[in-house]
């Protein structure tokens, strides 16, 4: 509570703007990055540059290197989240729009509820959570049902569905990595150091995957347009550093349930950015599906909001 009272209000507002807006714009940055970089190469370069910057900062601050058990947890969770999760999303954005990808990612809280077995009694004993799960599932059906367009080629439509499925698989990987880190990572490890190790491990894995899929043989650096370089740098500095650091600071000065509302705002930002800059379109049924999904997520998190509000009043 002291941290909440002492934190400058202007800094809190800036941090919320970074978490709400910047994370929502990274989906569009991936679209620009893909104009010059293959997906796994883009992810690998993004993670590598961010890891170097964070490790450099840790070196300047003389942060002690953790033991092998901590490194192992960071490596496993980093690869699951950043390669199996974010990396697959980047690959999928070759076939789906940035707005559609962000909407699909909004289903992540439902995957957390289903995967976090140790809290099932808490989750499934609450009417709001059960209702939210059902509403969210209905939203997914609406979203998928509105995805077909007569104007699309049959092949494009098929790969769009493959992209949707890949994002859902990536969401499962992300949740698995997050739960692995939550359950096994030493809480005394500085967050900036554990994040740097995760990013470094993900960059190596992404680079190997990029080579295995033939991306390096098809890549020509001279053909990378300025927009792709801009997308990469945006992902490094604004996505992997500014927004992420804002998030990790915010949860120390504000209730985590309040900070987690970025999950609902990011898809809206992504849809608006895609519409404004790359003329991405959504059907009315997909927009309705987005709204229903977000309502479902809000319902599943309502008990957390109520608990945080009661604690603040106490």
DRENDO-1510 file (C-alpha; in Angstrom, 1 decimal, always signed):
<recs>
REC; n; res; u; v; w
REC; 1; UNK; +0.0; +0.0; +0.0 .
REC; 2; UNK; +2.9; +2.4; +0.7 .
REC; 3; UNK; +4.2; +1.8; -2.8 .
REC; 4; UNK; +0.7; +2.7; -4.2 .
REC; 5; UNK; +0.6; +5.9; -2.2 .
REC; 6; UNK; +4.2; +7.0; -3.1 .
REC; 7; UNK; +4.1; +6.3; -6.8 .
REC; 8; UNK; +3.9; +9.5; -8.9 .
REC; 9; UNK; +0.5; +9.7; -10.5 .
REC; 10; UNK; +1.9; +11.0; -13.8 .
REC; 11; UNK; +4.2; +8.0; -14.0 .
REC; 12; UNK; +1.4; +5.6; -13.3 .
REC; 13; UNK; -0.6; +7.2; -16.1 .
REC; 14; UNK; +2.3; +6.9; -18.6 .
REC; 15; UNK; +2.8; +3.2; -17.6 .
REC; 16; UNK; -0.8; +2.4; -18.2 .
REC; 17; UNK; -0.7; +4.1; -21.6 .
REC; 18; UNK; +2.3; +2.0; -22.5 .
REC; 19; UNK; +0.7; -1.3; -21.4 .
REC; 20; UNK; -2.7; -0.5; -23.0 .
REC; 21; UNK; -1.6; +1.1; -26.2 .
REC; 22; UNK; +1.9; -0.2; -27.0 .
REC; 23; UNK; +1.1; -3.8; -26.5 .
REC; 24; UNK; -1.9; -3.4; -28.7 .
REC; 25; UNK; +0.2; -1.8; -31.5 .
REC; 26; UNK; +2.8; -4.6; -31.5 .
REC; 27; UNK; +0.5; -6.8; -33.6 .
REC; 28; UNK; +0.7; -4.1; -36.4 .
REC; 29; UNK; +4.5; -3.9; -35.9 .
REC; 30; UNK; +4.7; -7.6; -36.7 .
REC; 31; UNK; +2.8; -7.0; -39.9 .
REC; 32; UNK; +5.4; -4.4; -41.0 .
REC; 33; UNK; +8.3; -6.6; -39.8 .
REC; 34; UNK; +7.1; -9.5; -41.9 .
REC; 35; UNK; +7.4; -7.3; -45.1 .
REC; 36; UNK; +11.2; -8.0; -44.9 .
REC; 37; UNK; +11.9; -10.7; -42.4 .
REC; 38; UNK; +10.5; -14.3; -42.2 .
REC; 39; UNK; +8.5; -14.8; -39.1 .
REC; 40; UNK; +10.9; -16.9; -36.9 .
REC; 41; UNK; +13.9; -14.8; -38.0 .
REC; 42; UNK; +11.9; -11.7; -37.0 .
REC; 43; UNK; +11.2; -13.2; -33.6 .
REC; 44; UNK; +14.7; -14.3; -33.1 .
REC; 45; UNK; +16.2; -10.9; -33.9 .
REC; 46; UNK; +13.7; -9.2; -31.7 .
REC; 47; UNK; +14.4; -11.4; -28.7 .
REC; 48; UNK; +18.2; -11.3; -29.2 .
REC; 49; UNK; +18.4; -7.5; -29.3 .
REC; 50; UNK; +16.2; -7.1; -26.3 .
REC; 51; UNK; +18.2; -9.7; -24.4 .
REC; 52; UNK; +21.5; -8.0; -25.1 .
REC; 53; UNK; +20.1; -4.7; -23.8 .
REC; 54; UNK; +18.6; -6.3; -20.7 .
REC; 55; UNK; +21.8; -8.3; -20.0 .
REC; 56; UNK; +23.9; -5.2; -20.5 .
REC; 57; UNK; +21.7; -3.3; -17.9 .
REC; 58; UNK; +22.1; -6.2; -15.5 .
REC; 59; UNK; +25.9; -6.0; -16.0 .
REC; 60; UNK; +25.9; -2.3; -15.3 .
REC; 61; UNK; +23.9; -2.9; -12.1 .
REC; 62; UNK; +26.1; -5.9; -11.1 .
REC; 63; UNK; +23.1; -8.2; -10.8 .
REC; 64; UNK; +24.3; -11.6; -9.6 .
REC; 65; UNK; +23.9; -14.5; -12.1 .
REC; 66; UNK; +21.4; -17.2; -10.8 .
REC; 67; UNK; +22.0; -20.9; -10.3 .
REC; 68; UNK; +21.5; -23.5; -13.0 .
REC; 69; UNK; +18.1; -24.5; -11.7 .
REC; 70; UNK; +16.8; -21.0; -12.2 .
REC; 71; UNK; +18.4; -20.7; -15.7 .
REC; 72; UNK; +16.8; -24.0; -16.7 .
REC; 73; UNK; +13.3; -22.8; -15.6 .
REC; 74; UNK; +13.9; -19.5; -17.5 .
REC; 75; UNK; +15.1; -21.4; -20.7 .
REC; 76; UNK; +12.1; -23.8; -20.7 .
REC; 77; UNK; +9.5; -21.1; -20.0 .
REC; 78; UNK; +11.1; -18.6; -22.4 .
REC; 79; UNK; +11.0; -21.0; -25.3 .
REC; 80; UNK; +7.5; -22.1; -24.5 .
REC; 81; UNK; +6.2; -18.5; -24.2 .
REC; 82; UNK; +8.2; -16.6; -26.7 .
REC; 83; UNK; +8.8; -19.2; -29.4 .
REC; 84; UNK; +5.8; -21.5; -29.0 .
REC; 85; UNK; +3.6; -18.5; -28.1 .
REC; 86; UNK; +4.6; -15.2; -29.6 .
REC; 87; UNK; +6.7; -16.8; -32.4 .
REC; 88; UNK; +3.7; -18.8; -33.6 .
REC; 89; UNK; +1.6; -15.7; -33.5 .
REC; 90; UNK; +4.1; -13.9; -35.7 .
REC; 91; UNK; +4.0; -16.8; -38.2 .
REC; 92; UNK; +0.2; -16.7; -38.2 .
REC; 93; UNK; +0.1; -13.0; -39.1 .
REC; 94; UNK; +1.2; -14.0; -42.6 .
REC; 95; UNK; -2.3; -15.3; -43.0 .
REC; 96; UNK; -4.5; -13.4; -40.5 .
REC; 97; UNK; -4.8; -9.7; -39.8 .
REC; 98; UNK; -3.2; -8.1; -36.8 .
REC; 99; UNK; -6.7; -7.4; -35.4 .
REC; 100; UNK; -7.8; -10.9; -35.8 .
REC; 101; UNK; -4.6; -12.2; -34.1 .
REC; 102; UNK; -5.2; -9.9; -31.1 .
REC; 103; UNK; -8.8; -11.0; -30.8 .
REC; 104; UNK; -7.7; -14.6; -30.7 .
REC; 105; UNK; -5.1; -13.9; -28.1 .
REC; 106; UNK; -7.9; -12.5; -25.9 .
REC; 107; UNK; -8.9; -16.1; -25.3 .
REC; 108; UNK; -5.7; -16.6; -23.3 .
REC; 109; UNK; -7.4; -16.2; -19.8 .
REC; 110; UNK; -9.8; -19.0; -20.6 .
REC; 111; UNK; -6.8; -21.3; -21.4 .
REC; 112; UNK; -5.3; -20.3; -18.0 .
REC; 113; UNK; -8.4; -21.3; -16.2 .
REC; 114; UNK; -8.5; -24.7; -17.9 .
REC; 115; UNK; -4.7; -25.4; -17.5 .
REC; 116; UNK; -4.3; -24.2; -13.9 .
REC; 117; UNK; -5.5; -27.3; -12.2 .
REC; 118; UNK; -4.4; -26.4; -8.7 .
REC; 119; UNK; -7.0; -23.6; -8.7 .
REC; 120; UNK; -9.9; -25.4; -10.3 .
REC; 121; UNK; -11.8; -25.5; -7.1 .
REC; 122; UNK; -11.6; -21.7; -6.9 .
REC; 123; UNK; -12.3; -21.2; -10.6 .
REC; 124; UNK; -15.2; -23.6; -11.1 .
REC; 125; UNK; -16.9; -22.9; -7.8 .
REC; 126; UNK; -17.6; -19.3; -8.9 .
REC; 127; UNK; -20.6; -18.5; -11.0 .
REC; 128; UNK; -19.0; -15.5; -12.7 .
REC; 129; UNK; -16.1; -17.6; -13.9 .
REC; 130; UNK; -18.3; -20.4; -15.3 .
REC; 131; UNK; -20.6; -17.8; -17.0 .
REC; 132; UNK; -17.5; -16.1; -18.4 .
REC; 133; UNK; -16.2; -19.3; -19.9 .
REC; 134; UNK; -19.5; -20.1; -21.6 .
REC; 135; UNK; -19.8; -16.5; -22.9 .
REC; 136; UNK; -16.2; -16.5; -24.2 .
REC; 137; UNK; -16.7; -19.8; -26.0 .
REC; 138; UNK; -19.8; -18.4; -27.7 .
REC; 139; UNK; -17.7; -15.4; -28.8 .
REC; 140; UNK; -15.1; -17.7; -30.3 .
REC; 141; UNK; -17.8; -19.5; -32.3 .
REC; 142; UNK; -19.2; -16.1; -33.5 .
REC; 143; UNK; -15.7; -15.0; -34.5 .
REC; 144; UNK; -15.0; -18.2; -36.5 .
REC; 145; UNK; -18.4; -18.1; -38.0 .
REC; 146; UNK; -17.8; -14.6; -39.4 .
REC; 147; UNK; -14.4; -15.4; -40.9 .
REC; 148; UNK; -15.5; -16.7; -44.3 .
REC; 149; UNK; -15.6; -14.2; -47.1 .
REC; 150; UNK; -16.7; -14.8; -50.7 .
REC; 151; UNK; -14.0; -12.5; -51.8 .
REC; 152; UNK; -11.2; -14.7; -50.5 .
REC; 153; UNK; -9.5; -17.3; -52.6 .
REC; 154; UNK; -10.0; -20.9; -51.4 .
REC; 155; UNK; -6.3; -21.3; -50.6 .
REC; 156; UNK; -6.1; -18.0; -48.7 .
REC; 157; UNK; -9.2; -19.0; -46.7 .
REC; 158; UNK; -7.7; -22.4; -45.8 .
REC; 159; UNK; -4.5; -20.8; -44.6 .
REC; 160; UNK; -6.5; -18.2; -42.6 .
REC; 161; UNK; -8.1; -21.1; -40.7 .
REC; 162; UNK; -4.6; -22.6; -40.2 .
REC; 163; UNK; -3.5; -19.3; -38.8 .
REC; 164; UNK; -6.4; -19.2; -36.4 .
REC; 165; UNK; -5.6; -22.8; -35.2 .
REC; 166; UNK; -1.9; -21.9; -34.9 .
REC; 167; UNK; -2.7; -18.9; -32.6 .
REC; 168; UNK; -4.8; -21.1; -30.4 .
REC; 169; UNK; -1.9; -23.6; -30.2 .
REC; 170; UNK; +0.5; -20.8; -29.5 .
REC; 171; UNK; -1.8; -19.6; -26.7 .
REC; 172; UNK; -1.5; -23.0; -25.1 .
REC; 173; UNK; +2.3; -22.9; -25.3 .
REC; 174; UNK; +2.3; -19.4; -23.7 .
REC; 175; UNK; +0.1; -20.5; -20.8 .
REC; 176; UNK; +2.2; -23.6; -20.3 .
REC; 177; UNK; +5.4; -21.5; -20.1 .
REC; 178; UNK; +3.9; -19.0; -17.8 .
REC; 179; UNK; +2.6; -21.7; -15.4 .
REC; 180; UNK; +5.9; -23.4; -15.5 .
REC; 181; UNK; +7.7; -20.2; -14.5 .
REC; 182; UNK; +5.2; -19.4; -11.8 .
REC; 183; UNK; +5.4; -22.8; -10.2 .
REC; 184; UNK; +9.2; -23.3; -10.4 .
REC; 185; UNK; +11.0; -20.0; -10.7 .
REC; 186; UNK; +12.8; -18.7; -7.6 .
REC; 187; UNK; +10.9; -15.6; -6.5 .
REC; 188; UNK; +14.2; -14.0; -5.4 .
REC; 189; UNK; +15.5; -13.8; -8.9 .
REC; 190; UNK; +15.2; -10.2; -10.3 .
REC; 191; UNK; +12.6; -10.1; -12.9 .
REC; 192; UNK; +14.8; -8.2; -15.4 .
REC; 193; UNK; +17.4; -11.0; -15.2 .
REC; 194; UNK; +14.9; -13.8; -15.6 .
REC; 195; UNK; +13.3; -12.0; -18.6 .
REC; 196; UNK; +16.7; -11.5; -20.2 .
REC; 197; UNK; +17.5; -15.2; -19.9 .
REC; 198; UNK; +14.1; -16.1; -21.3 .
REC; 199; UNK; +14.6; -13.7; -24.3 .
REC; 200; UNK; +18.1; -15.1; -24.9 .
REC; 201; UNK; +17.0; -18.7; -24.9 .
REC; 202; UNK; +14.0; -17.8; -27.2 .
REC; 203; UNK; +16.3; -16.0; -29.6 .
REC; 204; UNK; +18.6; -19.1; -30.0 .
REC; 205; UNK; +15.6; -21.4; -30.4 .
REC; 206; UNK; +14.0; -19.1; -32.9 .
REC; 207; UNK; +17.2; -18.8; -34.9 .
REC; 208; UNK; +17.5; -22.6; -35.0 .
REC; 209; UNK; +13.9; -22.9; -36.1 .
REC; 210; UNK; +14.4; -20.3; -38.7 .
REC; 211; UNK; +17.3; -22.2; -40.2 .
REC; 212; UNK; +15.5; -25.5; -40.1 .
REC; 213; UNK; +12.6; -24.1; -42.0 .
REC; 214; UNK; +14.8; -22.6; -44.7 .
REC; 215; UNK; +14.2; -19.0; -43.8 .
REC; 216; UNK; +18.0; -18.1; -43.8 .
REC; 217; UNK; +18.5; -19.4; -47.3 .
REC; 218; UNK; +15.7; -17.3; -48.7 .
REC; 219; UNK; +16.6; -14.1; -46.8 .
REC; 220; UNK; +18.4; -11.3; -48.5 .
REC; 221; UNK; +19.2; -8.4; -46.2 .
REC; 222; UNK; +19.6; -5.9; -49.1 .
REC; 223; UNK; +15.9; -6.5; -49.9 .
REC; 224; UNK; +14.6; -5.6; -46.4 .
REC; 225; UNK; +12.6; -2.4; -46.7 .
REC; 226; UNK; +12.8; +0.5; -44.2 .
REC; 227; UNK; +9.3; -0.4; -43.0 .
REC; 228; UNK; +10.4; -3.8; -41.9 .
REC; 229; UNK; +13.4; -2.5; -40.0 .
REC; 230; UNK; +11.1; +0.0; -38.3 .
REC; 231; UNK; +8.8; -2.8; -37.3 .
REC; 232; UNK; +11.7; -4.8; -35.9 .
REC; 233; UNK; +13.0; -1.9; -33.9 .
REC; 234; UNK; +9.5; -1.0; -32.6 .
REC; 235; UNK; +9.1; -4.6; -31.4 .
REC; 236; UNK; +12.5; -4.5; -29.6 .
REC; 237; UNK; +12.2; -1.1; -27.9 .
REC; 238; UNK; +8.5; -0.5; -27.5 .
REC; 239; UNK; +7.2; -4.1; -27.3 .
REC; 240; UNK; +9.9; -6.1; -25.5 .
REC; 241; UNK; +11.3; -3.3; -23.3 .
REC; 242; UNK; +9.1; -0.3; -22.7 .
REC; 243; UNK; +5.7; -2.0; -22.4 .
REC; 244; UNK; +7.1; -5.0; -20.6 .
REC; 245; UNK; +9.0; -2.9; -18.1 .
REC; 246; UNK; +5.9; -0.7; -17.6 .
REC; 247; UNK; +3.9; -3.8; -16.8 .
REC; 248; UNK; +6.4; -5.3; -14.4 .
REC; 249; UNK; +6.5; -2.0; -12.5 .
REC; 250; UNK; +2.8; -1.4; -12.5 .
REC; 251; UNK; +2.0; -4.7; -10.8 .
REC; 252; UNK; +4.2; -3.5; -7.9 .
REC; 253; UNK; +2.3; -0.3; -7.3 .
REC; 254; UNK; -1.2; -1.2; -8.4 .
REC; 255; UNK; -3.4; -4.3; -8.0 .
REC; 256; UNK; -2.5; -6.9; -10.6 .
REC; 257; UNK; -6.2; -7.4; -11.5 .
REC; 258; UNK; -6.4; -3.7; -12.4 .
REC; 259; UNK; -3.2; -3.9; -14.5 .
REC; 260; UNK; -4.5; -7.0; -16.3 .
REC; 261; UNK; -7.2; -5.0; -18.0 .
REC; 262; UNK; -4.7; -4.5; -20.8 .
REC; 263; UNK; -6.0; -7.9; -22.0 .
REC; 264; UNK; -9.3; -6.3; -22.9 .
REC; 265; UNK; -7.9; -3.0; -24.4 .
REC; 266; UNK; -5.1; -4.5; -26.6 .
REC; 267; UNK; -7.5; -6.2; -29.1 .
REC; 268; UNK; -9.4; -2.9; -29.6 .
REC; 269; UNK; -6.2; -1.0; -30.2 .
REC; 270; UNK; -4.9; -3.7; -32.6 .
REC; 271; UNK; -8.1; -3.6; -34.6 .
REC; 272; UNK; -8.1; +0.2; -34.8 .
REC; 273; UNK; -4.4; +0.4; -35.8 .
REC; 274; UNK; -4.9; -2.3; -38.5 .
REC; 275; UNK; -7.9; -0.4; -39.9 .
REC; 276; UNK; -6.1; +2.9; -39.9 .
REC; 277; UNK; -2.7; +1.9; -41.3 .
REC; 278; UNK; -3.1; -1.3; -43.4 .
REC; 279; UNK; -6.8; -1.2; -44.2 .
REC; 280; UNK; -7.6; -4.4; -42.3 .
REC; 281; UNK; -11.3; -5.3; -42.3 .
REC; 282; UNK; -13.5; -7.4; -40.0 .
REC; 283; UNK; -17.0; -8.6; -40.6 .
REC; 284; UNK; -19.8; -7.5; -38.4 .
REC; 285; UNK; -20.0; -11.0; -36.9 .
REC; 286; UNK; -16.3; -11.0; -36.1 .
REC; 287; UNK; -16.7; -7.6; -34.3 .
REC; 288; UNK; -19.6; -9.0; -32.4 .
REC; 289; UNK; -17.5; -12.1; -31.5 .
REC; 290; UNK; -14.7; -9.8; -30.3 .
REC; 291; UNK; -17.2; -8.0; -28.0 .
REC; 292; UNK; -18.6; -11.3; -26.6 .
REC; 293; UNK; -15.1; -12.7; -26.0 .
REC; 294; UNK; -14.1; -9.6; -24.1 .
REC; 295; UNK; -17.3; -9.7; -22.0 .
REC; 296; UNK; -16.5; -13.3; -21.2 .
REC; 297; UNK; -13.0; -12.4; -20.1 .
REC; 298; UNK; -14.3; -9.6; -17.9 .
REC; 299; UNK; -16.8; -12.0; -16.2 .
REC; 300; UNK; -14.1; -14.5; -15.5 .
REC; 301; UNK; -11.9; -11.9; -13.8 .
REC; 302; UNK; -14.7; -10.1; -11.9 .
REC; 303; UNK; -14.0; -12.0; -8.7 .
REC; 304; UNK; -10.4; -10.7; -8.8 .
REC; 305; UNK; -11.5; -7.1; -9.3 .
REC; 306; UNK; -13.9; -7.4; -6.4 .
REC; 307; UNK; -11.2; -8.9; -4.2 .
REC; 308; UNK; -8.7; -6.2; -5.1 .
REC; 309; UNK; -11.3; -3.5; -4.5 .
REC; 310; UNK; -12.1; -4.8; -1.1 .
REC; 311; UNK; -8.4; -5.0; -0.1 .
REC; 312; UNK; -7.9; -1.4; -1.2 .
REC; 313; UNK; -10.9; -0.3; +0.9 .
REC; 314; UNK; -9.5; -2.3; +3.9 .
</recs>
